[in-house]
Amino acid sequence: MRKSFSKRFKQTKTGKLMRRSMAQDHFRANKSGNQIRNKRGASIIKDVDMKAFLQFKTKGRIK
């Protein structure tokens, strides 16, 4: 597994990929409390994108 991939994604026991929501760390002062709260936790990558992510995980390129 590529190091860049392993830093950003986690694979669950059932094979789904989890990722962190974007824009959590920087420029939070101009975001509302609801936006900040909704970005907590991880989200699951959709099945449509799963093939591309798995190709990147193993080969390092997307065809």
C-alpha positions in Angstrom: 0.0 0.0 0.0 1.3 3.4 -0.9 2.2 5.7 2.0 0.2 8.6 0.7 -2.9 6.3 0.4 -2.5 4.9 3.9 -2.3 8.3 5.5 -5.6 9.4 3.9 -7.8 6.3 3.8 -8.7 3.4 6.1 -10.2 0.2 5.0 -12.9 -1.3 7.1 -13.3 -5.0 7.9 -16.0 -5.3 5.2 -13.8 -3.7 2.6 -15.3 -0.2 2.5 -12.9 2.8 2.4 -13.2 5.6 5.0 -11.9 9.1 4.5 -11.8 12.2 6.5 -13.9 15.2 5.6 -12.1 18.1 3.9 -11.6 21.6 5.3 -11.6 20.7 9.0 -8.3 22.3 10.1 -7.8 25.7 8.4 -10.0 28.8 8.1 -12.5 27.7 10.7 -13.3 31.2 12.0 -15.6 32.1 9.1 -17.5 28.7 9.2 -20.7 28.3 11.3 -20.9 25.9 14.1 -23.1 23.6 12.1 -20.6 23.3 9.3 -17.8 22.5 11.8 -19.9 19.9 13.6 -21.1 18.2 10.4 -17.5 17.7 9.2 -16.6 15.6 12.3 -16.1 11.9 11.9 -15.3 10.0 8.7 -17.3 9.4 5.6 -17.5 6.3 3.4 -16.3 6.5 -0.2 -19.1 5.6 -2.7 -19.1 2.4 -4.7 -18.8 4.4 -7.9 -15.4 5.7 -7.0 -14.2 2.5 -5.3 -12.5 1.0 -8.4 -10.4 4.1 -9.0 -9.3 4.3 -5.4 -8.3 0.6 -5.3 -6.3 1.0 -8.5 -4.4 3.9 -6.9 -3.9 1.9 -3.8 -2.1 -0.9 -5.5 -0.5 0.5 -8.8 -0.2 4.2 -8.1 -2.0 5.4 -11.2 -5.5 5.6 -12.4 -6.3 4.5 -16.0 
